[in-house]
Amino acid sequence: MKGNRYIIIDDDLTSVELTKMTIQNSFNNAHISTYSNAEEALNFLSSDFKTELGYNTIILLDLDMPQMNGWNFLEHYDLLSDKIKDRVKIIIVSGYDNVENRKRAYMNRYVTEFIVKNDLYKNFYFRISKHLNAA
């Protein structure tokens, strides 16, 4: 049975491990990939991901990362095939809650939700599963 794919893009190893544990405890058959570098995640999406289109996919994207931040990731993500983008929901997970970031996030057509890291683990199953049902 195919499960859902979760792609965590975050350079904070503690956040990555907490998110992985929360996903594993919340969903059966969860396939989790982690990337500390947004550019590597884009490489995966543009090559290896094409063979895994049967999965519903949630990307949990941090904004504040070195090299390529979350905003740059979204700009490059826009260039990917619609076949890929149609199967993916992006949730921004940020350590900072400010009005400008929220507005910018919700103005992006690929972002389905903006969650502050401290709030991510509250009602995690409900917050994530509503996006899987819409995929």
N, CA, C and O atoms as a GROMACS GRO file, in nm:
protein
  540
    1MET      N    1   0.084  -0.119   0.000
    1MET     CA    2   0.000   0.000   0.000
    1MET      C    3   0.088   0.124   0.000
    1MET      O    4   0.180   0.136   0.081
    2LYS      N    5   0.060   0.215  -0.090
    2LYS     CA    6   0.137   0.338  -0.095
    2LYS      C    7   0.091   0.431   0.016
    2LYS      O    8  -0.029   0.445   0.042
    3GLY      N    9   0.187   0.493   0.080
    3GLY     CA   10   0.156   0.592   0.181
    3GLY      C   11   0.171   0.730   0.122
    3GLY      O   12   0.168   0.748   0.000
    4ASN      N   13   0.188   0.824   0.208
    4ASN     CA   14   0.210   0.961   0.165
    4ASN      C   15   0.357   0.994   0.180
    4ASN      O   16   0.426   0.939   0.265
    5ARG      N   17   0.404   1.084   0.096
    5ARG     CA   18   0.543   1.129   0.102
    5ARG      C   19   0.548   1.265   0.170
    5ARG      O   20   0.467   1.354   0.142
    6TYR      N   21   0.643   1.277   0.260
    6TYR     CA   22   0.669   1.403   0.329
    6TYR      C   23   0.812   1.443   0.299
    6TYR      O   24   0.905   1.364   0.319
    7ILE      N   25   0.829   1.562   0.251
    7ILE     CA   26   0.963   1.614   0.222
    7ILE      C   27   0.988   1.730   0.318
    7ILE      O   28   0.920   1.833   0.312
    8ILE      N   29   1.084   1.712   0.405
    8ILE     CA   30   1.118   1.815   0.503
    8ILE      C   31   1.241   1.888   0.450
    8ILE      O   32   1.346   1.827   0.428
    9ILE      N   33   1.229   2.018   0.431
    9ILE     CA   34   1.340   2.100   0.384
    9ILE      C   35   1.371   2.200   0.494
    9ILE      O   36   1.301   2.301   0.510
   10ASP      N   37   1.476   2.172   0.570
   10ASP     CA   38   1.509   2.252   0.687
   10ASP      C   39   1.653   2.224   0.726
   10ASP      O   40   1.696   2.109   0.726
   11ASP      N   41   1.728   2.328   0.759
   11ASP     CA   42   1.867   2.311   0.798
   11ASP      C   43   1.883   2.291   0.949
   11ASP      O   44   1.994   2.266   0.995
   12ASP      N   45   1.776   2.301   1.025
   12ASP     CA   46   1.780   2.283   1.170
   12ASP      C   47   1.755   2.135   1.202
   12ASP      O   48   1.642   2.088   1.193
   13LEU      N   49   1.862   2.064   1.238
   13LEU     CA   50   1.852   1.919   1.258
   13LEU      C   51   1.755   1.881   1.370
   13LEU      O   52   1.690   1.777   1.361
   14THR      N   53   1.744   1.962   1.473
   14THR     CA   54   1.650   1.933   1.582
   14THR      C   55   1.507   1.940   1.530
   14THR      O   56   1.426   1.852   1.560
   15SER      N   57   1.477   2.043   1.453
   15SER     CA   58   1.342   2.056   1.395
   15SER      C   59   1.313   1.939   1.301
   15SER      O   60   1.202   1.886   1.301
   16VAL      N   61   1.410   1.901   1.223
   16VAL     CA   62   1.392   1.789   1.130
   16VAL      C   63   1.359   1.661   1.206
   16VAL      O   64   1.265   1.591   1.170
   17GLU      N   65   1.434   1.631   1.310
   17GLU     CA   66   1.410   1.508   1.386
   17GLU      C   67   1.274   1.510   1.456
   17GLU      O   68   1.203   1.410   1.457
   18LEU      N   69   1.237   1.623   1.515
   18LEU     CA   70   1.105   1.634   1.579
   18LEU      C   71   0.993   1.618   1.478
   18LEU      O   72   0.893   1.552   1.506
   19THR      N   73   1.010   1.677   1.362
   19THR     CA   74   0.907   1.666   1.258
   19THR      C   75   0.896   1.522   1.208
   19THR      O   76   0.786   1.471   1.189
   20LYS      N   77   1.010   1.458   1.186
   20LYS     CA   78   1.008   1.317   1.143
   20LYS      C   79   0.936   1.229   1.244
   20LYS      O   80   0.852   1.147   1.207
   21MET      N   81   0.969   1.245   1.371
   21MET     CA   82   0.904   1.164   1.476
   21MET      C   83   0.754   1.191   1.480
   21MET      O   84   0.675   1.098   1.497
   22THR      N   85   0.716   1.314   1.466
   22THR     CA   86   0.573   1.349   1.469
   22THR      C   87   0.501   1.288   1.349
   22THR      O   88   0.390   1.235   1.365
   23ILE      N   89   0.560   1.293   1.233
   23ILE     CA   90   0.498   1.231   1.114
   23ILE      C   91   0.485   1.081   1.135
   23ILE      O   92   0.379   1.023   1.110
   24GLN      N   93   0.592   1.017   1.180
   24GLN     CA   94   0.591   0.872   1.199
   24GLN      C   95   0.487   0.830   1.302
   24GLN      O   96   0.426   0.724   1.289
   25ASN      N   97   0.466   0.911   1.404
   25ASN     CA   98   0.367   0.879   1.507
   25ASN      C   99   0.224   0.913   1.464
   25ASN      O  100   0.129   0.864   1.525
   26SER      N  101   0.210   0.994   1.361
   26SER     CA  102   0.077   1.040   1.319
   26SER      C  103   0.022   0.966   1.199
   26SER      O  104  -0.100   0.954   1.184
   27PHE      N  105   0.109   0.916   1.112
   27PHE     CA  106   0.063   0.857   0.986
   27PHE      C  107   0.131   0.722   0.961
   27PHE      O  108   0.253   0.709   0.977
   28ASN      N  109   0.052   0.624   0.921
   28ASN     CA  110   0.106   0.495   0.880
   28ASN      C  111   0.160   0.508   0.738
   28ASN      O  112   0.114   0.592   0.661
   29ASN      N  113   0.257   0.427   0.704
   29ASN     CA  114   0.313   0.423   0.569
   29ASN      C  115   0.365   0.558   0.522
   29ASN      O  116   0.353   0.593   0.404
   30ALA      N  117   0.423   0.633   0.614
   30ALA     CA  118   0.478   0.764   0.577
   30ALA      C  119   0.617   0.744   0.516
   30ALA      O  120   0.702   0.676   0.574
   31HIS      N  121   0.638   0.804   0.401
   31HIS     CA  122   0.768   0.803   0.335
   31HIS      C  123   0.827   0.943   0.353
   31HIS      O  124   0.774   1.041   0.302
   32ILE      N  125   0.937   0.950   0.426
   32ILE     CA  126   0.993   1.080   0.464
   32ILE      C  127   1.130   1.098   0.400
   32ILE      O  128   1.217   1.012   0.410
   33SER      N  129   1.147   1.212   0.335
   33SER     CA  130   1.277   1.253   0.282
   33SER      C  131   1.313   1.384   0.350
   33SER      O  132   1.227   1.468   0.375
   34THR      N  133   1.440   1.400   0.381
   34THR     CA  134   1.483   1.524   0.445
   34THR      C  135   1.596   1.586   0.364
   34THR      O  136   1.682   1.517   0.310
   35TYR      N  137   1.594   1.717   0.359
   35TYR     CA  138   1.699   1.793   0.290
   35TYR      C  139   1.734   1.915   0.374
   35TYR      O  140   1.647   1.993   0.411
   36SER      N  141   1.860   1.930   0.404
   36SER     CA  142   1.905   2.048   0.477
   36SER      C  143   1.940   2.160   0.381
   36SER      O  144   1.970   2.272   0.422
   37ASN      N  145   1.934   2.129   0.253
   37ASN     CA  146   1.967   2.224   0.148
   37ASN      C  147   1.852   2.225   0.047
   37ASN      O  148   1.818   2.121  -0.010
   38ALA      N  149   1.793   2.342   0.025
   38ALA     CA  150   1.677   2.352  -0.064
   38ALA      C  151   1.712   2.317  -0.208
   38ALA      O  152   1.627   2.266  -0.282
   39GLU      N  153   1.833   2.344  -0.249
   39GLU     CA  154   1.874   2.312  -0.385
   39GLU      C  155   1.874   2.161  -0.410
   39GLU      O  156   1.836   2.116  -0.517
   40GLU      N  157   1.917   2.084  -0.309
   40GLU     CA  158   1.914   1.938  -0.322
   40GLU      C  159   1.770   1.888  -0.333
   40GLU      O  160   1.743   1.793  -0.407
   41ALA      N  161   1.680   1.951  -0.260
   41ALA     CA  162   1.539   1.911  -0.268
   41ALA      C  163   1.484   1.940  -0.407
   41ALA      O  164   1.408   1.859  -0.461
   42LEU      N  165   1.520   2.051  -0.465
   42LEU     CA  166   1.476   2.082  -0.602
   42LEU      C  167   1.531   1.980  -0.701
   42LEU      O  168   1.461   1.939  -0.793
   43ASN      N  169   1.656   1.940  -0.682
   43ASN     CA  170   1.715   1.838  -0.770
   43ASN      C  171   1.636   1.707  -0.760
   43ASN      O  172   1.610   1.643  -0.862
   44PHE      N  173   1.599   1.669  -0.638
   44PHE     CA  174   1.518   1.548  -0.620
   44PHE      C  175   1.383   1.563  -0.692
   44PHE      O  176   1.341   1.472  -0.764
   45LEU      N  177   1.318   1.677  -0.673
   45LEU     CA  178   1.187   1.697  -0.734
   45LEU      C  179   1.193   1.695  -0.887
   45LEU      O  180   1.100   1.647  -0.952
   46SER      N  181   1.300   1.747  -0.941
   46SER     CA  182   1.308   1.755  -1.087
   46SER      C  183   1.358   1.627  -1.152
   46SER      O  184   1.349   1.612  -1.274
   47SER      N  185   1.412   1.533  -1.074
   47SER     CA  186   1.461   1.409  -1.134
   47SER      C  187   1.397   1.286  -1.073
   47SER      O  188   1.310   1.225  -1.135
   48ASP      N  189   1.436   1.248  -0.954
   48ASP     CA  190   1.390   1.123  -0.893
   48ASP      C  191   1.241   1.123  -0.861
   48ASP      O  192   1.177   1.018  -0.866
   49PHE      N  193   1.186   1.236  -0.828
   49PHE     CA  194   1.046   1.244  -0.787
   49PHE      C  195   0.952   1.202  -0.900
   49PHE      O  196   0.844   1.150  -0.872
   50LYS      N  197   0.990   1.222  -1.023
   50LYS     CA  198   0.903   1.191  -1.136
   50LYS      C  199   0.858   1.046  -1.137
   50LYS      O  200   0.750   1.015  -1.188
   51THR      N  201   0.938   0.957  -1.082
   51THR     CA  202   0.902   0.816  -1.082
   51THR      C  203   0.811   0.780  -0.966
   51THR      O  204   0.765   0.666  -0.955
   52GLU      N  205   0.784   0.876  -0.879
   52GLU     CA  206   0.705   0.848  -0.759
   52GLU      C  207   0.576   0.929  -0.757
   52GLU      O  208   0.531   0.970  -0.650
   53LEU      N  209   0.517   0.952  -0.870
   53LEU     CA  210   0.401   1.039  -0.876
   53LEU      C  211   0.274   0.979  -0.816
   53LEU      O  212   0.173   1.047  -0.807
   54GLY      N  213   0.278   0.854  -0.775
   54GLY     CA  214   0.162   0.794  -0.712
   54GLY      C  215   0.138   0.842  -0.571
   54GLY      O  216   0.029   0.821  -0.516
   55TYR      N  217   0.235   0.905  -0.511
   55TYR     CA  218   0.223   0.953  -0.374
   55TYR      C  219   0.155   1.090  -0.368
   55TYR      O  220   0.174   1.173  -0.456
   56ASN      N  221   0.076   1.111  -0.262
   56ASN     CA  222   0.039   1.246  -0.225
   56ASN      C  223   0.160   1.300  -0.149
   56ASN      O  224   0.217   1.229  -0.066
   57THR      N  225   0.198   1.422  -0.176
   57THR     CA  226   0.322   1.474  -0.118
   57THR      C  227   0.300   1.606  -0.049
   57THR      O  228   0.236   1.697  -0.102
   58ILE      N  229   0.354   1.615   0.071
   58ILE     CA  230   0.356   1.739   0.148
   58ILE      C  231   0.501   1.781   0.164
   58ILE      O  232   0.585   1.702   0.208
   59ILE      N  233   0.531   1.905   0.127
   59ILE     CA  234   0.662   1.963   0.153
   59ILE      C  235   0.648   2.054   0.274
   59ILE      O  236   0.564   2.144   0.276
   60LEU      N  237   0.730   2.030   0.375
   60LEU     CA  238   0.738   2.117   0.491
   60LEU      C  239   0.864   2.200   0.473
   60LEU      O  240   0.976   2.150   0.488
   61LEU      N  241   0.846   2.327   0.439
   61LEU     CA  242   0.954   2.414   0.394
   61LEU      C  243   0.988   2.522   0.495
   61LEU      O  244   0.904   2.604   0.530
   62ASP      N  245   1.112   2.521   0.541
   62ASP     CA  246   1.163   2.628   0.626
   62ASP      C  247   1.199   2.747   0.537
   62ASP      O  248   1.237   2.728   0.422
   63LEU      N  249   1.186   2.867   0.590
   63LEU     CA  250   1.219   2.985   0.511
   63LEU      C  251   1.364   3.028   0.528
   63LEU      O  252   1.429   3.069   0.432
   64ASP      N  253   1.415   3.019   0.649
   64ASP     CA  254   1.546   3.074   0.681
   64ASP      C  255   1.653   2.966   0.674
   64ASP      O  256   1.677   2.894   0.771
   65MET      N  257   1.717   2.956   0.558
   65MET     CA  258   1.823   2.858   0.538
   65MET      C  259   1.937   2.925   0.462
   65MET      O  260   1.915   3.019   0.386
   66PRO      N  261   2.060   2.875   0.483
   66PRO     CA  262   2.173   2.931   0.407
   66PRO      C  263   2.167   2.883   0.262
   66PRO      O  264   2.089   2.795   0.228
   67GLN      N  265   2.247   2.940   0.180
   67GLN     CA  266   2.258   2.907   0.037
   67GLN      C  267   2.130   2.942  -0.037
   67GLN      O  268   2.126   3.043  -0.107
   68MET      N  269   2.026   2.863  -0.025
   68MET     CA  270   1.898   2.891  -0.090
   68MET      C  271   1.790   2.890   0.017
   68MET      O  272   1.764   2.787   0.079
   69ASN      N  273   1.727   3.006   0.038
   69ASN     CA  274   1.623   3.011   0.140
   69ASN      C  275   1.490   2.962   0.082
   69ASN      O  276   1.480   2.930  -0.036
   70GLY      N  277   1.388   2.958   0.167
   70GLY     CA  278   1.259   2.907   0.124
   70GLY      C  279   1.195   2.988   0.013
   70GLY      O  280   1.127   2.932  -0.073
   71TRP      N  281   1.215   3.120   0.014
   71TRP     CA  282   1.158   3.204  -0.091
   71TRP      C  283   1.224   3.172  -0.226
   71TRP      O  284   1.156   3.163  -0.328
   72ASN      N  285   1.355   3.155  -0.225
   72ASN     CA  286   1.425   3.118  -0.349
   72ASN      C  287   1.380   2.981  -0.398
   72ASN      O  288   1.364   2.959  -0.518
   73PHE      N  289   1.359   2.889  -0.304
   73PHE     CA  290   1.308   2.757  -0.339
   73PHE      C  291   1.176   2.769  -0.415
   73PHE      O  292   1.156   2.704  -0.518
   74LEU      N  293   1.086   2.852  -0.364
   74LEU     CA  294   0.955   2.868  -0.427
   74LEU      C  295   0.966   2.926  -0.568
   74LEU      O  296   0.890   2.889  -0.657
   75GLU      N  297   1.060   3.017  -0.587
   75GLU     CA  298   1.082   3.073  -0.722
   75GLU      C  299   1.127   2.965  -0.819
   75GLU      O  300   1.078   2.959  -0.932
   76HIS      N  301   1.219   2.880  -0.776
   76HIS     CA  302   1.268   2.771  -0.862
   76HIS      C  303   1.162   2.661  -0.877
   76HIS      O  304   1.151   2.600  -0.983
   77TYR      N  305   1.087   2.638  -0.773
   77TYR     CA  306   0.980   2.537  -0.776
   77TYR      C  307   0.879   2.570  -0.886
   77TYR      O  308   0.826   2.480  -0.951
   78ASP      N  309   0.853   2.698  -0.906
   78ASP     CA  310   0.758   2.742  -1.008
   78ASP      C  311   0.797   2.693  -1.147
   78ASP      O  312   0.710   2.680  -1.233
   79LEU      N  313   0.925   2.666  -1.170
   79LEU     CA  314   0.973   2.623  -1.300
   79LEU      C  315   0.958   2.473  -1.324
   79LEU      O  316   0.979   2.425  -1.436
   80LEU      N  317   0.922   2.398  -1.221
   80LEU     CA  318   0.905   2.253  -1.235
   80LEU      C  319   0.780   2.221  -1.316
   80LEU      O  320   0.692   2.306  -1.334
   81SER      N  321   0.773   2.099  -1.362
   81SER     CA  322   0.660   2.050  -1.441
   81SER      C  323   0.529   2.059  -1.360
   81SER      O  324   0.528   2.035  -1.240
   82ASP      N  325   0.421   2.094  -1.429
   82ASP     CA  326   0.290   2.096  -1.365
   82ASP      C  327   0.251   1.957  -1.316
   82ASP      O  328   0.179   1.944  -1.216
   83LYS      N  329   0.298   1.855  -1.383
   83LYS     CA  330   0.269   1.717  -1.342
   83LYS      C  331   0.320   1.692  -1.200
   83LYS      O  332   0.258   1.618  -1.123
   84ILE      N  333   0.432   1.752  -1.167
   84ILE     CA  334   0.488   1.740  -1.032
   84ILE      C  335   0.411   1.830  -0.936
   84ILE      O  336   0.367   1.786  -0.830
   85LYS      N  337   0.394   1.954  -0.973
   85LYS     CA  338   0.332   2.053  -0.884
   85LYS      C  339   0.187   2.018  -0.850
   85LYS      O  340   0.138   2.054  -0.743
   86ASP      N  341   0.119   1.948  -0.939
   86ASP     CA  342  -0.020   1.909  -0.914
   86ASP      C  343  -0.032   1.806  -0.802
   86ASP      O  344  -0.139   1.791  -0.743
   87ARG      N  345   0.075   1.735  -0.772
   87ARG     CA  346   0.073   1.629  -0.670
   87ARG      C  347   0.134   1.672  -0.537
   87ARG      O  348   0.147   1.591  -0.446
   88VAL      N  349   0.171   1.800  -0.526
   88VAL     CA  350   0.245   1.846  -0.409
   88VAL      C  351   0.173   1.963  -0.342
   88VAL      O  352   0.121   2.052  -0.409
   89LYS      N  353   0.170   1.960  -0.210
   89LYS     CA  354   0.122   2.072  -0.129
   89LYS      C  355   0.241   2.122  -0.048
   89LYS      O  356   0.317   2.042   0.007
   90ILE      N  357   0.257   2.253  -0.042
   90ILE     CA  358   0.369   2.310   0.033
   90ILE      C  359   0.316   2.382   0.156
   90ILE      O  360   0.228   2.467   0.148
   91ILE      N  361   0.373   2.345   0.270
   91ILE     CA  362   0.343   2.411   0.396
   91ILE      C  363   0.471   2.478   0.443
   91ILE      O  364   0.574   2.413   0.460
   92ILE      N  365   0.464   2.608   0.463
   92ILE     CA  366   0.581   2.678   0.516
   92ILE      C  367   0.582   2.660   0.666
   92ILE      O  368   0.482   2.681   0.734
   93VAL      N  369   0.698   2.622   0.716
   93VAL     CA  370   0.719   2.604   0.859
   93VAL      C  371   0.832   2.699   0.897
   93VAL      O  372   0.948   2.676   0.863
   94SER      N  373   0.796   2.805   0.967
   94SER     CA  374   0.894   2.910   0.996
   94SER      C  375   0.914   2.928   1.146
   94SER      O  376   0.821   2.911   1.224
   95GLY      N  377   1.034   2.963   1.182
   95GLY     CA  378   1.064   2.994   1.321
   95GLY      C  379   1.016   3.133   1.360
   95GLY      O  380   1.014   3.168   1.478
   96TYR      N  381   0.978   3.211   1.261
   96TYR     CA  382   0.939   3.350   1.284
   96TYR      C  383   0.797   3.373   1.235
   96TYR      O  384   0.762   3.338   1.123
   97ASP      N  385   0.717   3.431   1.322
   97ASP     CA  386   0.580   3.463   1.284
   97ASP      C  387   0.570   3.613   1.268
   97ASP      O  388   0.561   3.688   1.366
   98ASN      N  389   0.571   3.658   1.142
   98ASN     CA  390   0.548   3.800   1.119
   98ASN      C  391   0.451   3.816   1.003
   98ASN      O  392   0.440   3.730   0.916
   99VAL      N  393   0.382   3.927   1.004
   99VAL     CA  394   0.276   3.953   0.908
   99VAL      C  395   0.328   3.951   0.765
   99VAL      O  396   0.260   3.899   0.676
  100GLU      N  397   0.446   4.008   0.741
  100GLU     CA  398   0.500   4.014   0.605
  100GLU      C  399   0.523   3.874   0.547
  100GLU      O  400   0.487   3.848   0.433
  101ASN      N  401   0.583   3.786   0.628
  101ASN     CA  402   0.607   3.649   0.579
  101ASN      C  403   0.476   3.576   0.552
  101ASN      O  404   0.464   3.505   0.452
  102ARG      N  405   0.380   3.592   0.641
  102ARG     CA  406   0.250   3.526   0.621
  102ARG      C  407   0.183   3.574   0.492
  102ARG      O  408   0.136   3.494   0.412
  103LYS      N  409   0.180   3.706   0.473
  103LYS     CA  410   0.119   3.761   0.351
  103LYS      C  411   0.190   3.710   0.227
  103LYS      O  412   0.126   3.667   0.131
  104ARG      N  413   0.320   3.715   0.230
  104ARG     CA  414   0.398   3.670   0.114
  104ARG      C  415   0.374   3.522   0.087
  104ARG      O  416   0.361   3.480  -0.028
  105ALA      N  417   0.366   3.443   0.194
  105ALA     CA  418   0.344   3.300   0.178
  105ALA      C  419   0.208   3.273   0.115
  105ALA      O  420   0.199   3.196   0.020
  106TYR      N  421   0.105   3.334   0.166
  106TYR     CA  422  -0.030   3.308   0.114
  106TYR      C  423  -0.054   3.368  -0.023
  106TYR      O  424  -0.149   3.330  -0.092
  107MET      N  425   0.030   3.460  -0.064
  107MET     CA  426   0.020   3.513  -0.200
  107MET      C  427   0.081   3.416  -0.302
  107MET      O  428   0.056   3.428  -0.421
  108ASN      N  429   0.160   3.320  -0.254
  108ASN     CA  430   0.221   3.222  -0.342
  108ASN      C  431   0.119   3.110  -0.367
  108ASN      O  432   0.068   3.050  -0.272
  109ARG      N  433   0.090   3.082  -0.491
  109ARG     CA  434  -0.015   2.985  -0.524
  109ARG      C  435   0.017   2.843  -0.482
  109ARG      O  436  -0.073   2.759  -0.476
  110TYR      N  437   0.143   2.813  -0.453
  110TYR     CA  438   0.179   2.677  -0.415
  110TYR      C  439   0.173   2.653  -0.265
  110TYR      O  440   0.171   2.538  -0.221
  111VAL      N  441   0.170   2.758  -0.187
  111VAL     CA  442   0.171   2.746  -0.041
  111VAL      C  443   0.028   2.728   0.009
  111VAL      O  444  -0.059   2.810  -0.018
  112THR      N  445   0.006   2.618   0.082
  112THR     CA  446  -0.128   2.591   0.133
  112THR      C  447  -0.146   2.633   0.278
  112THR      O  448  -0.258   2.650   0.325
  113GLU      N  449  -0.035   2.649   0.349
  113GLU     CA  450  -0.046   2.688   0.490
  113GLU      C  451   0.088   2.743   0.538
  113GLU      O  452   0.194   2.710   0.485
  114PHE      N  453   0.079   2.828   0.639
  114PHE     CA  454   0.197   2.886   0.705
  114PHE      C  455   0.186   2.848   0.851
  114PHE      O  456   0.089   2.885   0.918
  115ILE      N  457   0.284   2.775   0.902
  115ILE     CA  458   0.282   2.730   1.041
  115ILE      C  459   0.411   2.776   1.108
  115ILE      O  460   0.520   2.763   1.052
  116VAL      N  461   0.396   2.830   1.229
  116VAL     CA  462   0.512   2.866   1.309
  116VAL      C  463   0.565   2.737   1.374
  116VAL      O  464   0.487   2.657   1.424
  117LYS      N  465   0.696   2.719   1.373
  117LYS     CA  466   0.755   2.594   1.422
  117LYS      C  467   0.706   2.557   1.562
  117LYS      O  468   0.678   2.440   1.588
  118ASN      N  469   0.694   2.652   1.649
  118ASN     CA  470   0.647   2.620   1.785
  118ASN      C  471   0.505   2.565   1.786
  118ASN      O  472   0.467   2.494   1.879
  119ASP      N  473   0.426   2.596   1.683
  119ASP     CA  474   0.288   2.548   1.675
  119ASP      C  475   0.272   2.425   1.588
  119ASP      O  476   0.164   2.366   1.584
  120LEU      N  477   0.377   2.384   1.520
  120LEU     CA  478   0.368   2.274   1.424
  120LEU      C  479   0.315   2.146   1.486
  120LEU      O  480   0.236   2.075   1.424
  121TYR      N  481   0.357   2.116   1.605
  121TYR     CA  482   0.326   1.986   1.665
  121TYR      C  483   0.191   1.983   1.734
  121TYR      O  484   0.145   1.876   1.776
  122LYS      N  485   0.126   2.099   1.747
  122LYS     CA  486  -0.008   2.105   1.804
  122LYS      C  487  -0.107   2.067   1.694
  122LYS      O  488  -0.107   2.127   1.587
  123ASN      N  489  -0.189   1.968   1.719
  123ASN     CA  490  -0.289   1.922   1.622
  123ASN      C  491  -0.225   1.886   1.488
  123ASN      O  492  -0.284   1.910   1.383
  124PHE      N  493  -0.106   1.828   1.493
  124PHE     CA  494  -0.031   1.798   1.372
  124PHE      C  495  -0.111   1.713   1.274
  124PHE      O  496  -0.119   1.745   1.156
  125TYR      N  497  -0.171   1.605   1.323
  125TYR     CA  498  -0.244   1.515   1.234
  125TYR      C  499  -0.353   1.590   1.158
  125TYR      O  500  -0.364   1.576   1.037
  126PHE      N  501  -0.432   1.668   1.228
  126PHE     CA  502  -0.541   1.743   1.164
  126PHE      C  503  -0.487   1.843   1.063
  126PHE      O  504  -0.538   1.853   0.952
  127ARG      N  505  -0.384   1.917   1.102
  127ARG     CA  506  -0.331   2.022   1.015
  127ARG      C  507  -0.274   1.966   0.886
  127ARG      O  508  -0.287   2.027   0.780
  128ILE      N  509  -0.210   1.851   0.893
  128ILE     CA  510  -0.148   1.792   0.776
  128ILE      C  511  -0.247   1.710   0.694
  128ILE      O  512  -0.248   1.719   0.571
  129SER      N  513  -0.330   1.632   0.760
  129SER     CA  514  -0.420   1.543   0.688
  129SER      C  515  -0.520   1.618   0.601
  129SER      O  516  -0.563   1.566   0.498
  130LYS      N  517  -0.557   1.739   0.638
  130LYS     CA  518  -0.651   1.814   0.553
  130LYS      C  519  -0.588   1.847   0.417
  130LYS      O  520  -0.659   1.861   0.318
  131HIS      N  521  -0.457   1.860   0.413
  131HIS     CA  522  -0.389   1.885   0.286
  131HIS      C  523  -0.373   1.758   0.204
  131HIS      O  524  -0.374   1.763   0.081
  132LEU      N  525  -0.360   1.646   0.271
  132LEU     CA  526  -0.349   1.518   0.199
  132LEU      C  527  -0.482   1.485   0.133
  132LEU      O  528  -0.484   1.432   0.021
  133ASN      N  529  -0.591   1.514   0.200
  133ASN     CA  530  -0.722   1.486   0.141
  133ASN      C  531  -0.748   1.574   0.020
  133ASN      O  532  -0.826   1.538  -0.067
  134ALA      N  533  -0.683   1.690   0.014
  134ALA     CA  534  -0.704   1.781  -0.098
  134ALA      C  535  -0.609   1.752  -0.213
  134ALA      O  536  -0.625   1.808  -0.322
  135ALA      N  537  -0.508   1.666  -0.191
  135ALA     CA  538  -0.407   1.639  -0.294
  135ALA      C  539  -0.463   1.556  -0.406
  135ALA      O  540  -0.392   1.524  -0.501
   0.00000   0.00000   0.00000
